[in-house]
Protein backbone atom coordinates (compact mmCIF):
# COMPACT_ATOMS: atom_id res chain seq x y z
CA UNK A 1 0.00 0.00 0.00
CA UNK A 2 1.43 3.36 -1.01
CA UNK A 3 2.39 5.71 1.78
CA UNK A 4 3.18 8.75 -0.38
CA UNK A 5 2.39 11.99 1.38
CA UNK A 6 2.99 10.54 4.84
CA UNK A 7 5.85 12.36 6.63
CA UNK A 8 8.87 10.55 8.01
CA UNK A 9 8.67 12.05 11.51
CA UNK A 10 6.20 13.72 13.87
CA UNK A 11 5.92 15.32 17.30
CA UNK A 12 4.42 13.10 20.01
CA UNK A 13 3.56 13.67 23.67
CA UNK A 14 5.22 10.79 25.49
CA UNK A 15 5.56 9.32 28.97
CA UNK A 16 9.18 8.33 29.77
CA UNK A 17 9.92 6.07 32.75
CA UNK A 18 13.11 5.83 34.75
CA UNK A 19 14.42 9.38 34.93
CA UNK A 20 13.41 12.74 36.32
CA UNK A 21 15.44 14.71 33.77
CA UNK A 22 15.17 14.79 29.99
CA UNK A 23 17.96 12.90 28.28
CA UNK A 24 18.31 15.46 25.50
CA UNK A 25 19.07 19.11 26.10
CA UNK A 26 17.30 20.20 22.92
CA UNK A 27 13.85 19.61 24.50
CA UNK A 28 12.25 23.02 25.08
CA UNK A 29 11.37 23.65 28.73
CA UNK A 30 7.66 24.17 28.05
CA UNK A 31 7.52 20.72 26.45
CA UNK A 32 8.79 18.89 29.54
CA UNK A 33 6.91 18.13 32.75
CA UNK A 34 8.36 15.83 35.44
CA UNK A 35 6.16 13.30 37.23
CA UNK A 36 7.35 10.85 39.87
CA UNK A 37 10.10 8.67 38.45
CA UNK A 38 9.56 9.80 34.87
CA UNK A 39 8.55 12.73 32.73
CA UNK A 40 6.20 13.86 30.01
CA UNK A 41 7.84 15.29 26.91
CA UNK A 42 6.92 16.29 23.38
CA UNK A 43 9.57 14.75 21.20
CA UNK A 44 10.18 14.08 17.53
CA UNK A 45 9.70 10.41 16.66
CA UNK A 46 9.42 8.42 13.41
CA UNK A 47 5.95 8.07 11.92
CA UNK A 48 5.02 4.38 12.41
CA UNK A 49 3.97 2.04 9.63
CA UNK A 50 0.81 -0.03 9.53
CA UNK A 51 1.31 -3.50 11.06
CA UNK A 52 0.70 -6.41 8.70
CA UNK A 53 -2.69 -7.03 10.33
CA UNK A 54 -3.48 -3.39 10.98
CA UNK A 55 -3.78 0.22 9.97
CA UNK A 56 -1.95 3.51 10.04
CA UNK A 57 -4.41 6.17 11.16
CA UNK A 58 -4.01 9.91 10.73
CA UNK A 59 -5.24 11.31 14.04
CA UNK A 60 -8.00 13.90 13.65
CA UNK A 61 -8.85 14.17 17.36
CA UNK A 62 -7.65 12.72 20.67
CA UNK A 63 -9.57 13.06 23.94
CA UNK A 64 -8.00 14.10 27.25
CA UNK A 65 -8.92 12.01 30.29
CA UNK A 66 -8.30 12.04 34.05
CA UNK A 67 -6.56 8.72 33.50
CA UNK A 68 -3.80 10.65 31.73
CA UNK A 69 -3.07 12.34 35.07
CA UNK A 70 -2.78 8.95 36.79
CA UNK A 71 -0.59 7.59 33.99
CA UNK A 72 1.81 10.51 34.18
CA UNK A 73 2.06 10.42 37.97
CA UNK A 74 2.47 6.65 38.17
CA UNK A 75 5.89 5.51 39.37
CA UNK A 76 5.20 1.84 38.73
CA UNK A 77 5.78 0.42 35.26
CA UNK A 78 3.67 -2.67 34.54
CA UNK A 79 5.59 -5.41 32.75
CA UNK A 80 3.73 -4.91 29.47
CA UNK A 81 4.36 -1.12 29.33
CA UNK A 82 7.08 0.32 27.11
CA UNK A 83 9.80 2.44 28.75
CA UNK A 84 8.75 5.27 26.46
CA UNK A 85 5.32 5.50 24.86
CA UNK A 86 3.04 8.07 23.24
CA UNK A 87 0.05 8.98 25.38
CA UNK A 88 -3.54 9.36 24.16
CA UNK A 89 -6.02 6.52 24.70
CA UNK A 90 -9.02 8.28 23.08
CA UNK A 91 -8.27 8.51 19.38
CA UNK A 92 -10.19 8.96 16.16
CA UNK A 93 -8.93 9.52 12.65
CA UNK A 94 -8.63 8.59 9.00
CA UNK A 95 -7.10 5.36 7.73
CA UNK A 96 -4.17 6.28 5.46
CA UNK A 97 -2.40 2.93 5.07
CA UNK A 98 -3.50 -0.71 5.40
CA UNK A 99 -1.40 -3.77 6.23
CA UNK A 100 -1.22 -6.67 3.79
CA UNK A 101 -3.48 -8.98 5.82
CA UNK A 102 -6.00 -6.36 7.00
CA UNK A 103 -9.31 -6.71 5.17
CA UNK A 104 -12.01 -4.65 6.91
CA UNK A 105 -10.87 -1.11 6.14
CA UNK A 106 -9.36 0.92 3.34
CA UNK A 107 -7.68 4.33 3.09
CA UNK A 108 -10.18 7.13 3.61
CA UNK A 109 -12.28 5.28 6.19
CA UNK A 110 -12.86 7.13 9.47
CA UNK A 111 -12.38 5.05 12.60
CA UNK A 112 -12.45 5.35 16.37
CA UNK A 113 -9.58 3.58 18.14
CA UNK A 114 -10.38 1.07 20.89
CA UNK A 115 -7.44 1.58 23.25
CA UNK A 116 -7.46 -1.95 24.70
CA UNK A 117 -8.78 -4.39 22.09
CA UNK A 118 -7.19 -7.44 23.74
CA UNK A 119 -4.85 -9.94 22.16
CA UNK A 120 -7.69 -11.76 20.42
CA UNK A 121 -6.22 -15.21 21.05
CA UNK A 122 -8.75 -18.04 21.63
CA UNK A 123 -6.59 -19.29 24.52
CA UNK A 124 -6.82 -15.92 26.33
CA UNK A 125 -9.29 -16.14 29.22
CA UNK A 126 -10.16 -12.44 29.18
CA UNK A 127 -10.66 -12.20 25.42
CA UNK A 128 -12.72 -15.39 25.25
CA UNK A 129 -14.93 -14.34 28.19
CA UNK A 130 -16.00 -10.92 26.95
CA UNK A 131 -13.60 -8.79 29.02
CA UNK A 132 -10.87 -8.04 26.49
CA UNK A 133 -10.48 -4.59 28.05
CA UNK A 134 -8.52 -6.16 30.94
CA UNK A 135 -6.35 -8.40 28.76
CA UNK A 136 -2.66 -7.68 29.31
CA UNK A 137 -1.49 -9.58 26.26
CA UNK A 138 -2.52 -7.15 23.55
CA UNK A 139 -1.67 -3.54 22.84
CA UNK A 140 -2.78 -0.76 25.19
CA UNK A 141 -2.82 2.29 22.93
CA UNK A 142 -1.95 5.35 24.99
CA UNK A 143 -1.74 3.25 28.17
CA UNK A 144 1.69 1.70 27.93
CA UNK A 145 1.89 1.52 24.13
CA UNK A 146 1.95 4.27 21.53
CA UNK A 147 -1.35 6.15 21.37
CA UNK A 148 -3.00 9.13 19.71
CA UNK A 149 -1.27 12.24 21.12
CA UNK A 150 0.57 12.47 17.81
CA UNK A 151 -0.42 13.05 14.17
CA UNK A 152 -0.36 9.30 13.40
CA UNK A 153 -1.01 6.07 15.29
CA UNK A 154 -0.48 2.48 14.13
CA UNK A 155 -3.08 -0.03 15.37
CA UNK A 156 -4.21 -3.61 14.90
CA UNK A 157 -7.32 -3.88 12.77
CA UNK A 158 -9.28 -5.30 15.71
CA UNK A 159 -8.86 -1.93 17.47
CA UNK A 160 -10.63 0.05 14.72
CA UNK A 161 -14.37 0.75 14.89
CA UNK A 162 -15.98 2.49 11.92
CA UNK A 163 -17.16 6.04 12.65
CA UNK A 164 -20.83 6.44 11.65
CA UNK A 165 -21.80 9.21 9.22
CA UNK A 166 -22.57 12.48 10.95
CA UNK A 167 -20.41 11.78 14.02
CA UNK A 168 -17.47 14.19 14.27
CA UNK A 169 -13.92 12.94 14.93
CA UNK A 170 -13.87 14.89 18.23
CA UNK A 171 -16.97 13.03 19.41
CA UNK A 172 -15.68 9.78 17.94
CA UNK A 173 -12.53 10.21 20.01
CA UNK A 174 -14.16 10.77 23.41
CA UNK A 175 -16.66 8.00 22.66
CA UNK A 176 -13.83 5.48 23.03
CA UNK A 177 -13.60 6.11 26.78
CA UNK A 178 -15.88 8.81 28.18
CA UNK A 179 -18.93 7.26 26.51
CA UNK A 180 -17.91 3.61 26.30
CA UNK A 181 -16.86 3.40 29.97
CA UNK A 182 -20.18 4.94 30.98
CA UNK A 183 -22.07 2.53 28.72
CA UNK A 184 -20.31 -0.52 30.18
CA UNK A 185 -21.11 0.67 33.73
CA UNK A 186 -24.79 1.29 32.98
CA UNK A 187 -25.58 -1.57 30.59
CA UNK A 188 -22.88 -4.17 31.21
CA UNK A 189 -22.51 -3.94 35.00
CA UNK A 190 -25.59 -2.31 36.56
CA UNK A 191 -27.82 -3.79 33.82
CA UNK A 192 -30.21 -0.86 34.21
CA UNK A 193 -33.82 -1.49 33.16
CA UNK A 194 -36.61 0.93 32.29
CA UNK A 195 -38.34 0.24 35.63
CA UNK A 196 -35.21 1.05 37.71
CA UNK A 197 -34.34 4.01 39.88
CA UNK A 198 -30.65 4.88 39.57
CA UNK A 199 -28.62 7.10 41.91
CA UNK A 200 -25.83 8.71 39.89
CA UNK A 201 -22.84 10.34 41.58
CA UNK A 202 -20.77 12.78 39.54
CA UNK A 203 -21.79 14.58 36.34
CA UNK A 204 -18.37 15.02 34.80
CA UNK A 205 -17.41 13.82 31.33
CA UNK A 206 -18.28 10.17 32.04
CA UNK A 207 -21.15 10.76 34.45
CA UNK A 208 -23.04 13.04 32.10
CA UNK A 209 -22.82 10.46 29.34
CA UNK A 210 -24.07 7.82 31.80
CA UNK A 211 -26.97 10.12 32.66
CA UNK A 212 -28.01 10.25 29.01
CA UNK A 213 -27.70 6.48 28.63
CA UNK A 214 -29.88 5.84 31.69
CA UNK A 215 -32.46 8.39 30.51
CA UNK A 216 -32.37 6.79 27.06
CA UNK A 217 -33.27 3.45 28.65
CA UNK A 218 -36.20 5.18 30.36
CA UNK A 219 -35.08 4.66 33.96
CA UNK A 220 -35.42 7.28 36.72
CA UNK A 221 -32.24 9.16 37.67
CA UNK A 222 -31.39 10.67 41.06
CA UNK A 223 -28.55 13.09 40.30
CA UNK A 224 -25.78 14.09 42.71
CA UNK A 225 -23.04 16.64 42.05
CA UNK A 226 -21.44 19.57 43.86
CA UNK A 227 -21.89 21.95 40.90
CA UNK A 228 -25.29 23.58 40.50
CA UNK A 229 -24.64 24.36 36.84
CA UNK A 230 -24.35 20.71 35.82
CA UNK A 231 -27.37 19.77 37.94
CA UNK A 232 -29.38 22.44 36.13
CA UNK A 233 -28.18 20.96 32.85
CA UNK A 234 -29.25 17.49 34.00
CA UNK A 235 -32.77 18.84 34.49
CA UNK A 236 -32.71 20.25 30.97
CA UNK A 237 -31.79 16.77 29.73
CA UNK A 238 -34.78 15.20 31.47
CA UNK A 239 -34.03 14.62 35.17
CA UNK A 240 -36.98 15.71 37.29
CA UNK A 241 -36.26 18.67 39.55
CA UNK A 242 -37.40 16.70 42.59
CA UNK A 243 -34.83 14.04 41.71
CA UNK A 244 -31.87 16.42 42.03
CA UNK A 245 -30.06 16.15 45.38
CA UNK A 246 -29.43 19.74 46.53
CA UNK A 247 -25.80 20.90 46.47
CA UNK A 248 -24.35 20.74 49.97
CA UNK A 249 -26.58 17.90 51.21
CA UNK A 250 -24.65 16.40 54.13
CA UNK A 251 -26.06 12.89 53.84
CA UNK A 252 -27.37 11.71 50.49
CA UNK A 253 -28.56 8.45 52.07
CA UNK A 254 -30.70 10.37 54.57
CA UNK A 255 -32.12 12.49 51.76
CA UNK A 256 -32.99 9.33 49.82
CA UNK A 257 -34.58 7.82 52.93
CA UNK A 258 -36.73 10.88 53.65
CA UNK A 259 -37.95 10.82 50.06
CA UNK A 260 -38.96 7.18 50.46
CA UNK A 261 -36.99 6.19 47.36
CA UNK A 262 -36.09 2.60 46.51
CA UNK A 263 -32.77 2.90 44.68
CA UNK A 264 -32.07 -0.18 42.55
CA UNK A 265 -28.50 0.72 41.63
CA UNK A 266 -25.88 3.36 42.32
CA UNK A 267 -23.33 4.49 39.74
CA UNK A 268 -20.38 6.13 41.48
CA UNK A 269 -18.38 8.18 38.99
CA UNK A 270 -16.51 9.98 41.79
CA UNK A 271 -14.95 7.20 43.85
CA UNK A 272 -14.15 8.75 47.23
CA UNK A 273 -14.95 7.36 50.71
CA UNK A 274 -17.99 9.60 51.22
CA UNK A 275 -19.67 8.81 47.90
CA UNK A 276 -19.08 5.08 48.31
CA UNK A 277 -20.37 5.09 51.91
CA UNK A 278 -23.53 6.90 50.83
CA UNK A 279 -23.91 4.52 47.89
CA UNK A 280 -23.96 1.49 50.21
CA UNK A 281 -26.40 3.18 52.57
CA UNK A 282 -28.68 4.54 49.82
CA UNK A 283 -29.20 1.46 47.66
CA UNK A 284 -32.05 -0.90 48.43
CA UNK A 285 -31.45 -4.39 49.88
CA UNK A 286 -30.12 -6.74 47.18
CA UNK A 287 -29.27 -3.69 45.09
CA UNK A 288 -26.16 -2.98 43.02
CA UNK A 289 -23.34 -0.49 43.51
CA UNK A 290 -21.04 0.07 40.54
CA UNK A 291 -17.74 1.80 41.21
CA UNK A 292 -16.27 3.65 38.22
CA UNK A 293 -14.57 6.78 39.56
CA UNK A 294 -10.97 6.84 40.75
CA UNK A 295 -10.66 10.13 42.62
CA UNK A 296 -9.41 8.14 45.62
CA UNK A 297 -8.43 4.63 44.55
CA UNK A 298 -7.94 3.36 48.13
CA UNK A 299 -10.55 3.49 50.89
CA UNK A 300 -12.34 1.25 53.41
CA UNK A 301 -16.05 0.61 53.85
CA UNK A 302 -18.49 -0.92 56.33
CA UNK A 303 -18.67 -4.55 55.19
CA UNK A 304 -21.52 -5.22 57.63
CA UNK A 305 -23.81 -2.92 55.66
CA UNK A 306 -22.91 -4.69 52.42
CA UNK A 307 -23.43 -8.13 53.94
CA UNK A 308 -26.71 -7.42 55.73
CA UNK A 309 -28.19 -5.80 52.65
CA UNK A 310 -26.78 -8.54 50.40
CA UNK A 311 -25.39 -6.00 47.94
CA UNK A 312 -23.64 -6.57 44.65
CA UNK A 313 -20.56 -4.33 44.67
CA UNK A 314 -19.08 -4.24 41.20
CA UNK A 315 -16.08 -2.61 39.59
CA UNK A 316 -16.36 -1.36 36.04
CA UNK A 317 -13.47 -0.63 33.71
CA UNK A 318 -13.42 0.42 30.07
CA UNK A 319 -15.50 -1.50 27.58
CA UNK A 320 -15.50 -3.88 24.65
CA UNK A 321 -15.55 -3.58 20.87
CA UNK A 322 -19.31 -4.24 20.93
CA UNK A 323 -19.76 -1.53 23.59
CA UNK A 324 -17.99 1.04 21.42
CA UNK A 325 -20.07 0.06 18.38
CA UNK A 326 -23.24 0.46 20.46
CA UNK A 327 -22.09 3.84 21.80
CA UNK A 328 -21.31 5.23 18.36
CA UNK A 329 -24.71 4.03 17.15
CA UNK A 330 -26.49 5.78 20.06
CA UNK A 331 -24.53 8.96 19.33
CA UNK A 332 -25.45 8.78 15.64
CA UNK A 333 -29.12 8.43 16.63
CA UNK A 334 -28.92 11.40 19.01
CA UNK A 335 -29.60 9.37 22.15
CA UNK A 336 -26.23 10.46 23.55
CA UNK A 337 -24.84 13.93 22.87
CA UNK A 338 -21.33 14.03 24.36
CA UNK A 339 -20.20 17.41 25.66
CA UNK A 340 -16.95 18.06 23.84
CA UNK A 341 -14.72 21.10 23.44
CA UNK A 342 -11.61 21.22 21.29
CA UNK A 343 -8.06 22.51 21.77
CA UNK A 344 -4.72 22.18 20.01
CA UNK A 345 -2.56 19.13 20.61
CA UNK A 346 0.27 21.58 21.36
CA UNK A 347 -1.67 22.72 24.45
CA UNK A 348 -1.89 19.29 26.06
CA UNK A 349 -0.01 20.19 29.30
CA UNK A 350 -2.27 23.17 30.02
CA UNK A 351 -5.44 21.24 29.15
CA UNK A 352 -4.37 18.40 31.44
CA UNK A 353 -3.58 20.84 34.26
CA UNK A 354 -6.99 22.50 33.87
CA UNK A 355 -8.68 19.09 33.90
CA UNK A 356 -6.82 18.05 37.03
CA UNK A 357 -7.78 21.34 38.72
CA UNK A 358 -11.46 20.83 37.98
CA UNK A 359 -11.64 23.71 35.50
CA UNK A 360 -12.94 21.59 32.61
CA UNK A 361 -16.71 21.18 32.54
CA UNK A 362 -16.98 18.28 30.12
CA UNK A 363 -14.44 16.68 27.78
CA UNK A 364 -11.72 18.16 25.58
CA UNK A 365 -10.52 16.67 22.32
CA UNK A 366 -7.09 17.73 21.09
CA UNK A 367 -6.64 18.48 17.40
CA UNK A 368 -3.15 18.02 15.85
CA UNK A 369 -1.75 21.21 14.35
CA UNK A 370 -2.42 21.69 10.67
CA UNK A 371 -5.82 19.99 10.62
C-alpha positions in Angstrom: 0.0 0.0 0.0 1.4 3.4 -1.0 2.4 5.7 1.8 3.2 8.7 -0.4 2.4 12.0 1.4 3.0 10.5 4.8 5.8 12.4 6.6 8.9 10.5 8.0 8.7 12.0 11.5 6.2 13.7 13.9 5.9 15.3 17.3 4.4 13.1 20.0 3.6 13.7 23.7 5.2 10.8 25.5 5.6 9.3 29.0 9.2 8.3 29.8 9.9 6.1 32.8 13.1 5.8 34.8 14.4 9.4 34.9 13.4 12.7 36.3 15.4 14.7 33.8 15.2 14.8 30.0 18.0 12.9 28.3 18.3 15.5 25.5 19.1 19.1 26.1 17.3 20.2 22.9 13.8 19.6 24.5 12.2 23.0 25.1 11.4 23.6 28.7 7.7 24.2 28.0 7.5 20.7 26.4 8.8 18.9 29.5 6.9 18.1 32.8 8.4 15.8 35.4 6.2 13.3 37.2 7.3 10.8 39.9 10.1 8.7 38.4 9.6 9.8 34.9 8.6 12.7 32.7 6.2 13.9 30.0 7.8 15.3 26.9 6.9 16.3 23.4 9.6 14.8 21.2 10.2 14.1 17.5 9.7 10.4 16.7 9.4 8.4 13.4 6.0 8.1 11.9 5.0 4.4 12.4 4.0 2.0 9.6 0.8 0.0 9.5 1.3 -3.5 11.1 0.7 -6.4 8.7 -2.7 -7.0 10.3 -3.5 -3.4 11.0 -3.8 0.2 10.0 -1.9 3.5 10.0 -4.4 6.2 11.2 -4.0 9.9 10.7 -5.2 11.3 14.0 -8.0 13.9 13.7 -8.8 14.2 17.4 -7.7 12.7 20.7 -9.6 13.1 23.9 -8.0 14.1 27.3 -8.9 12.0 30.3 -8.3 12.0 34.0 -6.6 8.7 33.5 -3.8 10.7 31.7 -3.1 12.3 35.1 -2.8 9.0 36.8 -0.6 7.6 34.0 1.8 10.5 34.2 2.1 10.4 38.0 2.5 6.7 38.2 5.9 5.5 39.4 5.2 1.8 38.7 5.8 0.4 35.3 3.7 -2.7 34.5 5.6 -5.4 32.8 3.7 -4.9 29.5 4.4 -1.1 29.3 7.1 0.3 27.1 9.8 2.4 28.7 8.8 5.3 26.5 5.3 5.5 24.9 3.0 8.1 23.2 0.0 9.0 25.4 -3.5 9.4 24.2 -6.0 6.5 24.7 -9.0 8.3 23.1 -8.3 8.5 19.4 -10.2 9.0 16.2 -8.9 9.5 12.6 -8.6 8.6 9.0 -7.1 5.4 7.7 -4.2 6.3 5.5 -2.4 2.9 5.1 -3.5 -0.7 5.4 -1.4 -3.8 6.2 -1.2 -6.7 3.8 -3.5 -9.0 5.8 -6.0 -6.4 7.0 -9.3 -6.7 5.2 -12.0 -4.7 6.9 -10.9 -1.1 6.1 -9.4 0.9 3.3 -7.7 4.3 3.1 -10.2 7.1 3.6 -12.3 5.3 6.2 -12.9 7.1 9.5 -12.4 5.0 12.6 -12.4 5.3 16.4 -9.6 3.6 18.1 -10.4 1.1 20.9 -7.4 1.6 23.3 -7.5 -2.0 24.7 -8.8 -4.4 22.1 -7.2 -7.4 23.7 -4.8 -9.9 22.2 -7.7 -11.8 20.4 -6.2 -15.2 21.0 -8.7 -18.0 21.6 -6.6 -19.3 24.5 -6.8 -15.9 26.3 -9.3 -16.1 29.2 -10.2 -12.4 29.2 -10.7 -12.2 25.4 -12.7 -15.4 25.2 -14.9 -14.3 28.2 -16.0 -10.9 27.0 -13.6 -8.8 29.0 -10.9 -8.0 26.5 -10.5 -4.6 28.1 -8.5 -6.2 30.9 -6.4 -8.4 28.8 -2.7 -7.7 29.3 -1.5 -9.6 26.3 -2.5 -7.1 23.5 -1.7 -3.5 22.8 -2.8 -0.8 25.2 -2.8 2.3 22.9 -2.0 5.4 25.0 -1.7 3.2 28.2 1.7 1.7 27.9 1.9 1.5 24.1 2.0 4.3 21.5 -1.3 6.2 21.4 -3.0 9.1 19.7 -1.3 12.2 21.1 0.6 12.5 17.8 -0.4 13.0 14.2 -0.4 9.3 13.4 -1.0 6.1 15.3 -0.5 2.5 14.1 -3.1 0.0 15.4 -4.2 -3.6 14.9 -7.3 -3.9 12.8 -9.3 -5.3 15.7 -8.9 -1.9 17.5 -10.6 0.1 14.7 -14.4 0.8 14.9 -16.0 2.5 11.9 -17.2 6.0 12.6 -20.8 6.4 11.7 -21.8 9.2 9.2 -22.6 12.5 10.9 -20.4 11.8 14.0 -17.5 14.2 14.3 -13.9 12.9 14.9 -13.9 14.9 18.2 -17.0 13.0 19.4 -15.7 9.8 17.9 -12.5 10.2 20.0 -14.2 10.8 23.4 -16.7 8.0 22.7 -13.8 5.5 23.0 -13.6 6.1 26.8 -15.9 8.8 28.2 -18.9 7.3 26.5 -17.9 3.6 26.3 -16.9 3.4 30.0 -20.2 4.9 31.0 -22.1 2.5 28.7 -20.3 -0.5 30.2 -21.1 0.7 33.7 -24.8 1.3 33.0 -25.6 -1.6 30.6 -22.9 -4.2 31.2 -22.5 -3.9 35.0 -25.6 -2.3 36.6 -27.8 -3.8 33.8 -30.2 -0.9 34.2 -33.8 -1.5 33.2 -36.6 0.9 32.3 -38.3 0.2 35.6 -35.2 1.0 37.7 -34.3 4.0 39.9 -30.7 4.9 39.6 -28.6 7.1 41.9 -25.8 8.7 39.9 -22.8 10.3 41.6 -20.8 12.8 39.5 -21.8 14.6 36.3 -18.4 15.0 34.8 -17.4 13.8 31.3 -18.3 10.2 32.0 -21.1 10.8 34.4 -23.0 13.0 32.1 -22.8 10.5 29.3 -24.1 7.8 31.8 -27.0 10.1 32.7 -28.0 10.2 29.0 -27.7 6.5 28.6 -29.9 5.8 31.7 -32.5 8.4 30.5 -32.4 6.8 27.1 -33.3 3.4 28.7 -36.2 5.2 30.4 -35.1 4.7 34.0 -35.4 7.3 36.7 -32.2 9.2 37.7 -31.4 10.7 41.1 -28.6 13.1 40.3 -25.8 14.1 42.7 -23.0 16.6 42.0 -21.4 19.6 43.9 -21.9 21.9 40.9 -25.3 23.6 40.5 -24.6 24.4 36.8 -24.3 20.7 35.8 -27.4 19.8 37.9 -29.4 22.4 36.1 -28.2 21.0 32.9 -29.2 17.5 34.0 -32.8 18.8 34.5 -32.7 20.3 31.0 -31.8 16.8 29.7 -34.8 15.2 31.5 -34.0 14.6 35.2 -37.0 15.7 37.3 -36.3 18.7 39.6 -37.4 16.7 42.6 -34.8 14.0 41.7 -31.9 16.4 42.0 -30.1 16.2 45.4 -29.4 19.7 46.5 -25.8 20.9 46.5 -24.3 20.7 50.0 -26.6 17.9 51.2 -24.6 16.4 54.1 -26.1 12.9 53.8 -27.4 11.7 50.5 -28.6 8.4 52.1 -30.7 10.4 54.6 -32.1 12.5 51.8 -33.0 9.3 49.8 -34.6 7.8 52.9 -36.7 10.9 53.7 -37.9 10.8 50.1 -39.0 7.2 50.5 -37.0 6.2 47.4 -36.1 2.6 46.5 -32.8 2.9 44.7 -32.1 -0.2 42.6 -28.5 0.7 41.6 -25.9 3.4 42.3 -23.3 4.5 39.7 -20.4 6.1 41.5 -18.4 8.2 39.0 -16.5 10.0 41.8 -14.9 7.2 43.8 -14.1 8.8 47.2 -15.0 7.4 50.7 -18.0 9.6 51.2 -19.7 8.8 47.9 -19.1 5.1 48.3 -20.4 5.1 51.9 -23.5 6.9 50.8 -23.9 4.5 47.9 -24.0 1.5 50.2 -26.4 3.2 52.6 -28.7 4.5 49.8 -29.2 1.5 47.7 -32.1 -0.9 48.4 -31.4 -4.4 49.9 -30.1 -6.7 47.2 -29.3 -3.7 45.1 -26.2 -3.0 43.0 -23.3 -0.5 43.5 -21.0 0.1 40.5 -17.7 1.8 41.2 -16.3 3.6 38.2 -14.6 6.8 39.6 -11.0 6.8 40.7 -10.7 10.1 42.6 -9.4 8.1 45.6 -8.4 4.6 44.5 -7.9 3.4 48.1 -10.6 3.5 50.9 -12.3 1.3 53.4 -16.0 0.6 53.9 -18.5 -0.9 56.3 -18.7 -4.5 55.2 -21.5 -5.2 57.6 -23.8 -2.9 55.7 -22.9 -4.7 52.4 -23.4 -8.1 53.9 -26.7 -7.4 55.7 -28.2 -5.8 52.6 -26.8 -8.5 50.4 -25.4 -6.0 47.9 -23.6 -6.6 44.7 -20.6 -4.3 44.7 -19.1 -4.2 41.2 -16.1 -2.6 39.6 -16.4 -1.4 36.0 -13.5 -0.6 33.7 -13.4 0.4 30.1 -15.5 -1.5 27.6 -15.5 -3.9 24.7 -15.6 -3.6 20.9 -19.3 -4.2 20.9 -19.8 -1.5 23.6 -18.0 1.0 21.4 -20.1 0.1 18.4 -23.2 0.5 20.5 -22.1 3.8 21.8 -21.3 5.2 18.4 -24.7 4.0 17.1 -26.5 5.8 20.1 -24.5 9.0 19.3 -25.4 8.8 15.6 -29.1 8.4 16.6 -28.9 11.4 19.0 -29.6 9.4 22.1 -26.2 10.5 23.5 -24.8 13.9 22.9 -21.3 14.0 24.4 -20.2 17.4 25.7 -16.9 18.1 23.8 -14.7 21.1 23.4 -11.6 21.2 21.3 -8.1 22.5 21.8 -4.7 22.2 20.0 -2.6 19.1 20.6 0.3 21.6 21.4 -1.7 22.7 24.4 -1.9 19.3 26.1 0.0 20.2 29.3 -2.3 23.2 30.0 -5.4 21.2 29.2 -4.4 18.4 31.4 -3.6 20.8 34.3 -7.0 22.5 33.9 -8.7 19.1 33.9 -6.8 18.0 37.0 -7.8 21.3 38.7 -11.5 20.8 38.0 -11.6 23.7 35.5 -12.9 21.6 32.6 -16.7 21.2 32.5 -17.0 18.3 30.1 -14.4 16.7 27.8 -11.7 18.2 25.6 -10.5 16.7 22.3 -7.1 17.7 21.1 -6.6 18.5 17.4 -3.1 18.0 15.9 -1.7 21.2 14.4 -2.4 21.7 10.7 -5.8 20.0 10.6 
